[in-house]
Amino acid sequence: MLVPIADPCTPPEQAVARARALASSGKRRVLGLVGAPGSGKSTVCASLLAALGPLAVVVPMDGFHLAQVELERLGRTGRKGAPDTFDSAGYVALLRRLREPTAGETIYAPDFNREIEEPIAGAIGVAPDVPLVITEGNYLLMDAIDAPGSHWHAVRALLDEVWYVDIDDALRVERLVRRHEQHGRSAQAARDWVTNTDEPNARRIAATRMRADFAMRSCHGPVFCNEQPTVT
């Protein structure tokens, strides 16, 4: 049964309770939030962070985007956001470090700046006493068949739970178009990018949904509902 949440900035109580349980387990836990581009992962992360305060820190997968100069060298600029346009090995290595913090050592993680469309190294500090790391991204539930030749298949085993963030596809596409327009693309160029780049990735991500431990679906824009993942 879907339970709507009245405040669009507040995640479901069940989600907050699950996150608090992870944070209070007595050891460092890593929670993954996965979903298609435009599904609202960052909004959910921000609301969880507001609810948990100093118990959590967010480390986005997007910090492992390859730099534009490297995408150009590889000839992949037209597919930015696809699985092979990230440093998946670097992301896996960071998750392993985050799972086993060293006393007195802050781990630094990269972030992604949408204003310049580039990753920023060392932008996020994760103190050793933070009990919960929340990482959000597109490819947390991939297996070796989904993305051959990459390291995405190693991610799931490094996460204590993975939640799937879902949304009506039409609304998600409109969000993406607006996002691309806000970052300089024309209306037509934005729609072309969504159709030719974002949507193939969205279909790939949706195919992994049944591997999630928990799911939230946006019913009306940013308002979230509880839902258990089902195989369709």
C-alpha positions in Angstrom: 0.0 0.0 0.0 1.3 3.5 -0.9 1.3 6.0 2.0 1.6 9.7 0.8 3.7 12.1 2.8 2.2 15.5 3.3 5.5 17.5 3.6 7.5 17.3 0.3 10.7 17.9 2.2 10.2 15.1 4.7 11.0 11.4 3.7 8.7 8.7 4.9 8.9 7.8 8.6 9.7 4.3 7.6 12.7 5.5 5.6 14.0 7.7 8.4 13.6 4.8 10.9 15.5 2.4 8.7 18.3 5.0 8.2 18.5 5.6 12.0 18.7 1.9 12.6 21.7 1.7 10.3 23.3 4.7 12.0 22.8 3.2 15.5 24.2 -0.3 14.7 27.5 0.4 16.4 29.7 0.4 13.3 30.0 2.3 10.0 27.2 1.6 7.6 26.8 2.6 4.0 23.3 3.2 2.5 22.8 3.4 -1.2 20.1 5.3 -3.0 19.6 4.4 -6.6 17.2 5.6 -9.3 17.0 6.9 -12.9 18.3 10.3 -13.8 15.7 12.9 -12.6 14.0 10.6 -10.1 14.8 12.7 -7.1 17.7 10.9 -5.5 19.5 14.1 -4.4 16.2 15.4 -2.9 15.8 12.3 -0.8 19.4 12.4 0.3 19.0 16.0 1.4 15.9 15.3 3.4 17.5 12.3 5.1 20.5 14.3 5.9 18.3 17.0 7.4 16.5 14.3 9.5 19.7 12.6 10.7 22.0 15.6 11.2 25.5 14.7 12.3 24.8 11.0 12.1 25.2 10.9 8.3 27.1 12.3 5.4 26.3 12.1 1.7 28.9 10.9 -0.9 27.5 11.0 -4.4 28.5 8.5 -7.1 28.5 11.5 -9.5 31.9 12.6 -8.1 33.4 9.8 -10.2 32.3 11.2 -13.5 35.3 11.3 -15.9 36.5 14.8 -16.5 35.4 16.4 -19.8 38.9 16.3 -21.2 39.0 12.5 -20.7 35.5 12.0 -22.2 36.7 13.9 -25.2 39.8 11.8 -25.5 37.7 8.6 -25.3 35.1 9.9 -27.7 32.3 9.6 -25.1 31.1 13.2 -24.6 27.8 12.4 -26.3 27.1 9.6 -23.8 28.0 11.4 -20.6 26.2 9.6 -17.7 26.5 6.1 -19.3 28.2 3.4 -17.1 31.5 3.7 -19.0 31.8 7.5 -18.4 32.6 7.1 -14.7 35.6 5.8 -12.8 33.8 2.8 -11.4 37.0 1.3 -10.0 37.7 4.5 -8.1 34.2 4.5 -6.7 34.5 0.9 -5.5 37.8 1.7 -3.9 36.3 4.6 -2.0 33.4 2.5 -0.8 35.8 0.0 0.6 37.7 2.7 2.5 34.4 4.2 3.8 33.3 0.8 5.1 36.4 0.5 7.2 37.3 3.9 8.7 40.6 4.4 10.4 40.5 6.2 13.8 41.5 9.8 13.5 41.5 9.8 9.7 39.2 11.8 7.6 38.4 10.3 4.2 38.0 12.8 1.4 35.5 12.1 -1.5 34.9 13.9 -4.7 31.7 15.8 -5.6 30.2 16.9 -8.9 29.6 20.5 -9.8 26.7 20.8 -12.2 27.5 24.5 -12.9 30.7 23.5 -14.7 29.7 19.8 -15.3 33.0 18.6 -13.8 33.9 16.4 -10.8 35.7 18.2 -7.9 38.3 16.1 -6.0 38.4 16.1 -2.2 35.2 18.2 -1.8 33.6 16.0 0.8 35.2 15.1 4.1 34.0 12.0 5.9 35.0 12.0 9.6 35.9 8.6 11.1 33.1 8.9 13.7 30.2 9.5 11.3 28.2 6.3 11.6 26.2 6.4 8.3 27.4 7.2 4.8 24.6 7.7 2.2 25.8 7.3 -1.4 23.4 8.0 -4.3 23.8 7.2 -7.9 22.6 5.4 -11.0 24.5 2.2 -11.1 24.5 0.8 -7.5 22.7 -2.4 -8.4 24.5 -3.5 -11.6 25.9 -6.9 -12.1 28.6 -8.2 -14.3 26.2 -8.8 -17.2 24.6 -5.3 -16.9 27.9 -3.5 -17.4 30.7 -5.8 -18.6 34.3 -4.7 -18.3 33.5 -2.3 -15.5 33.6 -2.5 -11.7 29.9 -1.7 -11.1 29.1 -5.3 -10.2 31.3 -4.9 -7.0 29.2 -2.0 -5.6 26.2 -3.9 -4.2 28.3 -6.0 -1.8 29.8 -2.9 -0.3 26.4 -1.4 0.7 24.4 -2.5 3.7 21.1 -1.5 2.1 20.0 -0.1 -1.3 16.8 1.9 -1.7 15.3 2.6 -5.1 13.8 6.0 -5.7 11.1 5.9 -8.4 8.9 8.5 -10.1 6.4 8.8 -12.9 8.4 8.7 -16.1 6.7 11.7 -17.7 7.4 13.9 -14.7 11.0 12.6 -14.5 11.6 13.4 -18.2 10.2 17.0 -17.8 12.5 17.5 -14.8 15.4 16.4 -16.8 14.6 18.7 -19.7 14.3 21.6 -17.3 17.6 20.7 -15.7 19.4 20.6 -19.1 17.8 23.9 -20.1 18.9 25.5 -16.8 22.5 24.5 -17.6 22.6 26.1 -21.0 20.9 23.7 -23.5 18.2 24.9 -25.8 14.7 23.3 -25.4 15.3 21.0 -28.4 18.8 20.1 -27.4 17.6 19.3 -23.9 14.9 17.0 -25.2 17.3 15.3 -27.7 19.8 14.7 -24.8 17.1 13.2 -22.6 15.9 11.0 -25.4 19.2 9.8 -26.7 21.4 9.7 -23.6 19.4 9.9 -20.3 16.5 7.5 -21.3 18.7 4.6 -22.4 20.5 4.9 -19.0 17.1 5.1 -17.2 15.9 1.8 -18.8 19.1 0.1 -17.8 18.7 1.3 -14.2 15.0 0.4 -14.0 15.9 -3.2 -14.9 17.8 -3.5 -11.6 15.0 -2.3 -9.5 14.0 -5.7 -8.1 17.4 -6.0 -6.4 16.7 -3.1 -4.0 15.9 -3.6 -0.4 13.3 -0.8 -0.2 11.7 1.6 -2.6 10.1 5.0 -2.5 7.9 6.3 -5.3 7.2 10.0 -5.9 3.4 10.3 -6.3 3.1 14.0 -7.0 6.4 15.6 -7.8 8.6 15.6 -4.7 6.0 13.9 -2.4 7.2 10.4 -1.5 5.4 7.2 -0.6 6.5 4.0 1.0 6.6 1.0 -1.3 8.3 -2.4 -1.2 10.1 -3.3 -4.5 8.4 -5.8 -6.6 9.5 -7.9 -9.6 7.6 -6.8 -12.7 
